[in-house]
Amino acid sequence: MRVALITEFFAPHLGGQEFRFNSFANALARQGVDVDVYTIDYTGKLPKHERAQKFDIYRHVTIKGYSSGTKRSIKNTFAYSLACENLIDSIHGSYDKIIVNQMPVMHLLYIKPYGNVVIDWCEYWPNGLKHLLLNRAIKRFRNGICVSSYILDKLKTVNPDGNFRLFYTPIEAARYKTGKRKGYSRIFYLGRLAEHKNVINLVRAVIAANENSKEKFSLTIAGEGPLIGAIKLASRNHRYIKILGRISDKDKIRLFKQSDIFAIPSTREGMPNTVLEAIASGLPILTVKSDMNNAASFVEENGIGVVAGGPNQSDIRKALSAFNLSTVVKMRKNEMKLARHIDSKAAAERLLEIVKIGE
């Protein structure tokens, strides 16, 4: 069986898209599938073809300075869309399945909905121009997979005739597993330090909570982004807040194991890989209610954390007070049940079944 994976970003770029599609490639390759990844050369210097572990990477288009990962110019998005259209027209007869990343959405209005094309849906936008474009794209494609039950429900509503399946990003759960935790005060944030991640309000909420409670929270922040300077300024003179910048995979896993709560206070999220890593680590999750934060409904439905009433400092501080020994024990038990579904060993077999959608 031959499968092509098409994603705008891939290694050496770091992010959620890359993590998910790298997991796809490895999971399928372990099942004996011939896998090729097609992506962008966003620097103008990356090799057009290279072998990575058990699959090949082809950089089918060069768009230098394509994106920072959060903002894409209309010109560059249009160039990528046309490149994807041409690519799929030329390769659709050579692969049993072609799995295409939802982002940046515009390309889904150009590529033809061949029967072997499967869209991987990672976000849903409930309003605005993006909402209209997204719904149009959803109606064009019958076959799809998605990262959460929330998005699955939206896909089925927009396109009732579609064949959509839920598939969590595979995680090597055994690497994250740790022993029992007794506390709920060590908070860990991992992600990009951008405006929609809402980290500054998390910092301010932790400071406020420590001023009004005997329970002293600590906060460790890992990641890079344009707001790192502002976040450092907001946390200045508070020794219980540490800002680490980019960290290694080894340090990431160590911090998941050493923490008590994983915070993801974003106003916009699909189904972040970090949430799945937190589940594998047995970390209850703190997130916020927002129209575009799909992670909030997932956390609430599965009883694996606390959802703040809103993204502001006051709501996050109140949510912190909801954590206690009794609640975190229940949340961790619920996470143990979910961890079985995201473990990479079982996920590899399920993904192989899923790519046969429509056969």
C-alpha positions as CSV (number, residue, x, y, z in Angstrom):
1,M,0.0,0.0,0.0
2,R,1.2,3.5,-0.9
3,V,0.2,6.6,1.1
4,A,1.1,10.3,0.5
5,L,0.9,12.8,3.3
6,I,0.6,16.5,2.3
7,T,1.3,19.2,4.9
8,E,2.4,22.8,4.6
9,F,4.9,22.4,7.5
10,F,7.2,19.5,8.4
11,A,10.6,18.9,9.9
12,P,12.8,20.8,10.6
13,H,9.9,23.2,11.3
14,L,8.4,22.6,14.8
15,G,4.7,22.6,15.6
16,G,1.5,20.7,16.0
17,Q,1.1,19.9,12.3
18,E,4.6,18.5,12.0
19,F,4.1,16.4,15.2
20,R,0.8,14.9,13.9
21,F,2.0,14.1,10.4
22,N,5.3,12.7,11.6
23,S,3.3,10.4,13.9
24,F,1.1,9.4,10.8
25,A,4.2,8.7,8.8
26,N,5.9,6.5,11.4
27,A,2.7,4.7,12.4
28,L,1.9,3.8,8.8
29,A,5.6,2.8,8.0
30,R,5.5,0.5,11.0
31,Q,2.6,-1.3,9.4
32,G,4.6,-1.9,6.2
33,V,3.0,1.0,4.2
34,D,5.2,2.9,1.7
35,V,4.9,6.5,2.9
36,D,5.9,9.7,1.2
37,V,5.6,13.2,2.8
38,Y,5.1,16.3,0.6
39,T,5.8,19.7,2.1
40,I,7.1,23.2,1.6
41,D,10.7,24.4,1.5
42,Y,10.1,27.5,3.5
43,T,13.7,28.6,3.6
44,G,14.9,28.1,0.0
45,K,17.8,26.0,1.3
46,L,16.2,22.7,2.3
47,P,16.8,19.5,0.2
48,K,14.2,18.7,-2.4
49,H,14.3,15.1,-1.3
50,E,15.5,13.3,1.8
51,R,15.1,10.0,3.6
52,A,13.8,10.2,7.2
53,Q,13.7,7.0,9.2
54,K,11.3,4.8,7.2
55,F,9.7,7.3,4.8
56,D,10.7,9.9,2.2
57,I,10.2,13.7,2.4
58,Y,9.6,15.6,-0.8
59,R,9.6,19.4,-0.8
60,H,7.4,19.9,-3.8
61,V,7.3,23.7,-3.7
62,T,9.7,26.5,-2.5
63,I,8.0,29.5,-0.9
64,K,10.7,31.3,1.0
65,G,9.5,32.9,4.2
66,Y,6.1,31.2,3.8
67,S,5.0,31.8,7.3
68,S,5.9,32.1,10.9
69,G,3.5,29.3,11.7
70,T,0.7,31.5,12.7
71,K,0.3,34.1,10.0
72,R,0.3,33.5,6.2
73,S,0.1,36.1,3.5
74,I,-2.6,35.8,0.9
75,K,0.1,35.7,-1.8
76,N,1.9,32.8,-0.2
77,T,-1.2,30.9,0.7
78,F,-2.4,31.3,-2.9
79,A,1.0,30.0,-4.2
80,Y,0.8,27.0,-1.9
81,S,-2.8,26.3,-2.9
82,L,-1.9,26.2,-6.6
83,A,1.1,24.0,-5.9
84,C,-1.1,21.5,-4.0
85,E,-3.6,21.4,-6.8
86,N,-0.9,20.6,-9.3
87,L,0.8,18.1,-7.0
88,I,-2.4,16.1,-6.4
89,D,-3.4,16.2,-10.0
90,S,0.0,14.6,-10.9
91,I,0.2,12.0,-8.1
92,H,-3.4,10.9,-7.3
93,G,-3.0,7.9,-9.6
94,S,0.2,6.7,-7.9
95,Y,-1.1,6.4,-4.3
96,D,-3.8,4.3,-2.6
97,K,-4.6,7.2,-0.3
98,I,-3.5,10.9,0.0
99,I,-3.9,12.5,3.4
100,V,-4.0,16.3,3.2
101,N,-3.6,18.7,6.1
102,Q,-6.6,21.0,6.6
103,M,-4.3,24.1,6.9
104,P,-4.2,26.7,5.5
105,V,-7.8,25.8,4.1
106,M,-7.6,27.9,1.0
107,H,-5.9,25.0,-0.9
108,L,-9.0,22.8,-0.2
109,L,-11.0,25.1,-2.5
110,Y,-8.6,24.3,-5.3
111,I,-7.6,20.6,-5.1
112,K,-10.0,18.2,-6.8
113,P,-11.9,15.9,-4.4
114,Y,-10.5,12.6,-5.8
115,G,-11.9,9.5,-4.2
116,N,-8.5,8.6,-2.6
117,V,-8.1,12.1,-1.0
118,V,-8.6,12.2,2.8
119,I,-8.6,15.5,4.6
120,D,-7.2,15.7,8.2
121,W,-9.3,18.3,10.0
122,C,-7.7,19.9,13.0
123,E,-9.7,23.1,13.7
124,Y,-13.2,24.5,13.3
125,W,-14.1,28.2,13.2
126,P,-17.7,29.0,14.2
127,N,-18.0,32.4,12.6
128,G,-16.6,35.0,10.2
129,L,-15.1,34.6,6.7
130,K,-13.0,31.7,7.8
131,H,-16.2,29.9,8.9
132,L,-17.7,30.3,5.4
133,L,-14.6,29.2,3.6
134,L,-14.2,26.2,5.9
135,N,-17.8,25.0,5.5
136,R,-17.4,25.2,1.8
137,A,-14.3,23.1,1.9
138,I,-15.9,20.5,4.2
139,K,-18.8,20.1,1.7
140,R,-16.3,19.4,-1.1
141,F,-14.7,16.3,0.5
142,R,-16.4,13.1,1.4
143,N,-13.5,11.4,3.3
144,G,-11.9,12.8,6.4
145,I,-10.3,12.2,9.7
146,C,-10.2,14.6,12.6
147,V,-8.5,15.3,16.0
148,S,-11.5,15.6,18.3
149,S,-15.1,14.6,18.8
150,Y,-16.1,18.3,18.8
151,I,-14.7,18.7,15.2
152,L,-16.2,15.4,14.2
153,D,-19.7,16.6,15.2
154,K,-19.2,19.8,13.2
155,L,-18.0,17.9,10.1
156,K,-21.1,15.7,10.3
157,T,-23.4,18.7,10.7
158,V,-21.9,20.5,7.7
159,N,-21.6,17.4,5.5
160,P,-24.0,14.7,6.6
161,D,-23.0,12.5,3.7
162,G,-19.3,12.6,4.6
163,N,-17.3,9.6,5.8
164,F,-15.5,11.1,8.8
165,R,-13.5,9.3,11.5
166,L,-12.0,10.4,14.8
167,F,-8.3,9.8,15.2
168,Y,-6.2,11.1,18.0
169,T,-2.5,11.9,17.3
170,P,-0.5,8.8,18.3
171,I,1.6,9.3,21.4
172,E,4.3,7.0,22.8
173,A,2.5,6.9,26.1
174,A,5.0,4.7,27.9
175,R,7.6,7.6,27.7
176,Y,5.3,9.9,29.7
177,K,4.0,7.5,32.3
178,T,4.9,8.4,35.9
179,G,4.0,7.4,39.4
180,K,1.4,8.8,41.7
181,R,1.4,12.5,42.4
182,K,0.3,14.0,45.7
183,G,0.1,17.7,44.8
184,Y,-1.7,20.1,42.4
185,S,0.4,23.2,42.6
186,R,3.1,22.7,39.9
187,I,1.7,24.2,36.7
188,F,3.3,23.6,33.3
189,Y,2.7,25.4,30.0
190,L,4.3,24.3,26.7
191,G,3.5,26.0,23.4
192,R,4.1,29.0,21.3
193,L,4.2,32.4,23.0
194,A,1.7,34.2,20.8
195,E,-1.3,36.4,21.5
196,H,-4.0,33.7,21.1
197,K,-2.2,31.4,23.5
198,N,-3.2,33.8,26.3
199,V,-0.1,33.1,28.4
200,I,0.1,36.6,30.0
201,N,-3.4,36.1,31.6
202,L,-2.2,32.7,32.9
203,V,0.8,34.4,34.5
204,R,-1.3,37.1,36.1
205,A,-3.8,34.6,37.3
206,V,-1.1,32.6,39.1
207,I,0.3,35.7,40.7
208,A,-3.2,36.7,41.9
209,A,-3.9,33.2,43.2
210,N,-0.6,33.2,45.2
211,E,-1.5,36.5,46.8
212,N,-4.9,35.4,48.0
213,S,-4.2,31.8,49.0
214,K,-2.0,29.7,51.3
215,E,-1.5,27.2,48.4
216,K,1.4,28.5,46.5
217,F,1.4,27.7,42.8
218,S,4.5,27.5,40.6
219,L,4.5,28.0,36.8
220,T,7.0,26.7,34.3
221,I,6.6,28.1,30.8
222,A,8.4,26.5,27.8
223,G,8.3,27.7,24.3
224,E,9.2,30.6,22.0
225,G,7.3,33.3,20.3
226,P,6.8,37.1,19.8
227,L,5.4,37.7,23.3
228,I,8.2,36.1,25.2
229,G,9.5,39.6,26.2
230,A,6.1,40.7,27.5
231,I,5.6,37.5,29.4
232,K,9.0,37.9,31.1
233,L,8.0,41.4,32.1
234,A,4.7,40.3,33.5
235,S,6.4,37.6,35.6
236,R,9.3,39.8,36.8
237,N,10.2,39.5,40.5
238,H,8.2,36.3,40.9
239,R,10.6,33.5,41.5
240,Y,7.9,30.8,41.3
241,I,7.5,31.6,37.6
242,K,10.2,30.2,35.3
243,I,10.5,30.9,31.5
244,L,12.7,28.4,29.8
245,G,12.3,29.1,26.0
246,R,12.7,26.3,23.6
247,I,13.4,22.9,25.3
248,S,14.5,19.5,24.1
249,D,12.2,16.5,23.7
250,K,13.9,14.9,26.7
251,D,13.3,18.0,28.9
252,K,9.7,18.2,27.7
253,I,9.0,14.7,28.9
254,R,10.8,15.4,32.2
255,L,8.7,18.5,32.9
256,F,5.5,16.6,32.1
257,K,6.5,14.0,34.7
258,Q,7.5,16.6,37.3
259,S,4.4,18.8,37.0
260,D,0.9,18.5,38.6
261,I,-1.3,20.5,36.2
262,F,-1.0,21.2,32.4
263,A,-2.2,24.7,31.4
264,I,-3.5,25.6,27.9
265,P,-5.3,28.9,28.3
266,S,-5.6,29.5,24.6
267,T,-8.5,31.4,23.0
268,R,-8.1,29.3,19.8
269,E,-7.1,25.6,19.6
270,G,-8.0,22.5,17.6
271,M,-6.8,19.5,19.5
272,P,-3.2,20.3,20.6
273,N,-0.7,17.4,20.8
274,T,0.3,18.8,24.2
275,V,-3.2,17.9,25.6
276,L,-2.6,14.3,24.5
277,E,0.9,14.4,26.1
278,A,-0.7,15.7,29.3
279,I,-3.2,12.8,29.3
280,A,-0.3,10.3,28.8
281,S,1.4,11.9,31.7
282,G,-1.7,11.9,34.0
283,L,-1.7,15.7,34.2
284,P,-5.2,17.3,34.8
285,I,-5.7,20.1,32.3
286,L,-6.5,23.8,32.9
287,T,-8.1,25.5,29.9
288,V,-10.5,28.3,29.1
289,K,-14.0,28.6,27.5
290,S,-13.8,30.3,24.1
291,D,-15.7,30.0,20.9
292,M,-12.6,28.8,19.0
293,N,-11.0,26.7,21.8
294,N,-12.0,23.2,20.8
295,A,-9.9,21.7,23.6
296,A,-12.2,23.1,26.2
297,S,-15.2,20.9,25.2
298,F,-12.9,17.8,25.1
299,V,-11.6,18.5,28.6
300,E,-15.1,19.1,29.9
301,E,-16.7,16.0,28.2
302,N,-14.0,13.6,29.5
303,G,-13.7,15.0,33.0
304,I,-9.9,15.5,32.7
305,G,-9.5,19.1,33.9
306,V,-11.1,22.4,34.7
307,V,-12.4,24.9,32.1
308,A,-12.3,28.5,33.2
309,G,-15.4,30.5,32.4
310,G,-13.4,32.8,30.1
311,P,-9.9,33.6,29.1
312,N,-9.4,36.6,31.4
313,Q,-7.2,36.7,34.5
314,S,-10.0,36.5,37.0
315,D,-11.7,33.5,35.4
316,I,-8.4,31.6,35.2
317,R,-7.7,32.4,38.9
318,K,-11.1,31.0,39.9
319,A,-10.5,27.9,37.9
320,L,-7.2,27.3,39.8
321,S,-9.2,27.2,43.0
322,A,-11.2,24.2,41.7
323,F,-8.2,21.9,41.8
324,N,-7.9,19.9,45.0
325,L,-6.7,16.4,45.9
326,S,-10.1,14.8,45.4
327,T,-10.8,16.4,42.0
328,V,-7.3,15.7,40.5
329,V,-7.5,12.0,41.5
330,K,-10.8,11.6,39.6
331,M,-9.3,13.5,36.6
332,R,-6.2,11.3,36.5
333,K,-8.4,8.1,36.5
334,N,-10.3,9.5,33.5
335,E,-7.0,10.2,31.8
336,M,-5.8,6.6,32.3
337,K,-8.8,5.4,30.3
338,L,-8.2,7.8,27.5
339,A,-4.4,7.0,27.4
340,R,-5.2,3.6,26.0
341,H,-6.7,5.1,22.8
342,I,-3.8,7.4,22.0
343,D,-0.9,5.0,22.6
344,S,1.1,4.7,19.4
345,K,1.1,0.9,19.3
346,A,-2.6,0.6,19.1
347,A,-3.0,3.7,17.0
348,A,-0.8,2.4,14.2
349,E,-3.2,-0.5,13.5
350,R,-6.2,1.8,13.7
351,L,-4.7,4.4,11.3
352,L,-4.1,1.6,8.8
353,E,-7.8,0.8,9.0
354,I,-8.8,4.4,8.7
355,V,-6.8,5.1,5.6
356,K,-9.0,2.5,3.9
357,I,-11.9,4.9,4.1
358,G,-14.1,4.6,1.1
359,E,-12.8,1.3,-0.1
